[in-house]
């Protein structure tokens, strides 16, 4: 998998107290590192929540033999 990282300058008004708390809580060396980690965690959490939306929408077959399908390539 290839990942392309794009960076852009951003001017945001952020709560200094929250940023300082995030830096300390995460053991980050910079505010930027703390914000990037927080955004990454937010995105990961949202993606996990999307998976939960699939509950009840995917059929389950207890007789499915996944090992049998492995041999058919």
ROGU-147399 format. One record per residue (C-alpha): residue number from 1; z, y, x; residue in one letter. Coordinates in Angstrom, 3 decimals, always signed. Example, Ala and Ser with C-alpha at 12.3 -4.5 7.8 and 13.67 -1.06 7.14 Angstrom:
(1, (+7.800, -4.500, +12.300), 'A')
(2, (+7.140, -1.060, +13.670), 'S')
This chain:
(1, (+0.000, +0.000, +0.000), 'X')
(2, (-0.970, +3.393, +1.363), 'X')
(3, (+1.136, +6.429, +0.572), 'X')
(4, (-0.082, +9.965, +1.054), 'X')
(5, (+2.655, +12.543, +1.360), 'X')
(6, (+1.828, +16.039, +0.210), 'X')
(7, (+4.165, +18.911, +0.869), 'X')
(8, (+4.130, +22.273, -0.781), 'X')
(9, (+6.253, +25.348, -0.369), 'X')
(10, (+8.423, +25.866, -3.416), 'X')
(11, (+10.591, +28.774, -4.385), 'X')
(12, (+13.408, +27.563, -6.626), 'X')
(13, (+16.657, +29.109, -7.736), 'X')
(14, (+19.149, +26.303, -7.266), 'X')
(15, (+22.894, +26.180, -7.790), 'X')
(16, (+24.328, +26.561, -4.269), 'X')
(17, (+27.498, +24.687, -5.237), 'X')
(18, (+25.511, +21.690, -6.499), 'X')
(19, (+23.281, +21.674, -3.440), 'X')
(20, (+26.290, +21.754, -1.117), 'X')
(21, (+27.868, +18.932, -3.113), 'X')
(22, (+24.657, +16.884, -2.942), 'X')
(23, (+24.364, +17.406, +0.813), 'X')
(24, (+27.940, +16.266, +1.295), 'X')
(25, (+27.792, +13.352, -1.175), 'X')
(26, (+24.597, +11.965, +0.332), 'X')
(27, (+25.509, +12.668, +3.930), 'X')
(28, (+22.307, +14.656, +4.325), 'X')
(29, (+21.727, +17.002, +7.228), 'X')
(30, (+19.703, +19.544, +5.269), 'X')
(31, (+19.411, +20.952, +1.774), 'X')
(32, (+15.800, +19.819, +1.712), 'X')
(33, (+16.799, +16.229, +2.457), 'X')
(34, (+19.381, +16.332, -0.342), 'X')
(35, (+16.902, +17.731, -2.869), 'X')
(36, (+14.204, +15.218, -1.905), 'X')
(37, (+16.690, +12.340, -2.228), 'X')
(38, (+17.853, +13.632, -5.615), 'X')
(39, (+14.292, +13.893, -6.905), 'X')
(40, (+13.472, +10.396, -5.629), 'X')
(41, (+16.541, +8.982, -7.398), 'X')
(42, (+15.598, +10.824, -10.597), 'X')
(43, (+12.062, +9.417, -10.566), 'X')
(44, (+13.310, +5.881, -9.813), 'X')
(45, (+15.814, +6.082, -12.670), 'X')
(46, (+13.180, +7.314, -15.108), 'X')
(47, (+10.870, +4.469, -14.080), 'X')
(48, (+13.652, +1.942, -14.703), 'X')
(49, (+14.249, +3.453, -18.138), 'X')
(50, (+10.544, +3.023, -18.949), 'X')
(51, (+10.876, -0.689, -18.189), 'X')
(52, (+13.699, -0.943, -20.731), 'X')
(53, (+11.321, +0.373, -23.399), 'X')
(54, (+9.415, -2.912, -23.099), 'X')
(55, (+12.325, -4.853, -24.579), 'X')
(56, (+11.081, -6.934, -27.487), 'X')
(57, (+7.429, -6.120, -26.780), 'X')
(58, (+6.702, -8.926, -24.330), 'X')
(59, (+6.372, -12.455, -25.632), 'X')
(60, (+8.480, -15.183, -24.073), 'X')
(61, (+7.354, -18.796, -23.963), 'X')
(62, (+10.098, -21.179, -22.847), 'X')
(63, (+7.481, -23.910, -22.295), 'X')
(64, (+5.441, -21.809, -19.808), 'X')
(65, (+4.992, -23.649, -16.515), 'X')
(66, (+4.521, -20.987, -13.859), 'X')
(67, (+4.390, -23.596, -11.103), 'X')
(68, (+1.382, -25.194, -12.734), 'X')
(69, (-0.468, -21.854, -12.710), 'X')
(70, (+0.197, -21.322, -9.000), 'X')
(71, (-2.156, -24.151, -8.083), 'X')
(72, (-5.075, -22.615, -9.985), 'X')
(73, (-6.514, -20.084, -7.571), 'X')
